[in-house]
Amino acid sequence: MTEAADSVSRALQLARERGDVVSLSTGQCQAVSLAHLSGEYAGMVAHGRVAAEAAERVGLTHEITAYTWLGLAAILDEDWCTVPD
């Protein structure tokens, strides 16, 4: 899991440096996925929010994916105020 977390962190860093919103959204979704698999939910909703915000600038396909991951993050974190409508 540590190697996976390092890879996701590096991918997010590169996406930010390059201003690549598609990769940023995808990477944030992967961060949610990794948190889900590891059971470490801290920060998971924040990753989901960033994914959704970035995806809104890209288009519908990315929005659907990002909001799905945001919803999963909110449910697992029991953050009922964040669950998308």
N, C-alpha and C positions, 0 to 999 in steps of 0.2 A: 504493500500500500504506500509506503514511503516513496518508492520510485515513481509510482503513478502520480502521487501528489506533487512531486518535484516537476514532473513532465507537464502537468496541468498548469502549475505556477509559471513555468517557463513559457508555455504557449500563451498564457494571458499577458505576460510581460511583453512578448513580441507583438501581440495584437495591439496593445496600447501604444507601444513605440511606433508602430507603423500606421496607426489610425485605422486599422482594419476592423470595421464593426461586425462583419460577418464572423470573422474568427473570434472576436471578443464575445459575441453572443454564444457561439458554439462552445467556446472554452468555458464560459460561465455555466452552461448547461452540463458540461462534463464535470465541473467542480461540484455541482449538485449531485450528479450521478455518483461520483466518488464518495461524497459524504454519505449518501444513502447506503452504498455498499459497505462502507467502513463503520456505519452506525454513529459517526461523529457529526451530529446535526448542527453544531454551533456554526453560525455564519452561512448556513445553507440557504436561508431565505434571502439574505443579502445577495448571494450569487444569483439566485433566481430573479431578483429584481433587476440587477444589472443586465442579465441576459435579456429580459423582456424589454427594457429600455433601449438596448442596442438593437434588438430585433425590430422594434417599431420603426427604425430608420432604414431597415433593409427591405422588408416586405412580408407578405402574409405567411408564406411557408415558414420563415424563421420565427414569426410571431407565434404561430401555433405551437411549434416545438418549445420555444422559450416559456410560453405561458403554461404549457403542460408541466414542464420541470418546476416552474414557480409554484404551481398548485401542489405538486408532490412535496416540495420542500415545506410549504406552509402546513400541509396535513401532517407530515412526519414531525414537524416542530410544534404542532398544535397551536399554530399562529392563525387563529380563525379570522382575524381582521384582514389577513393578506390573501386568503384564498380567492382566486379570481372568480368573477361572476360569469 
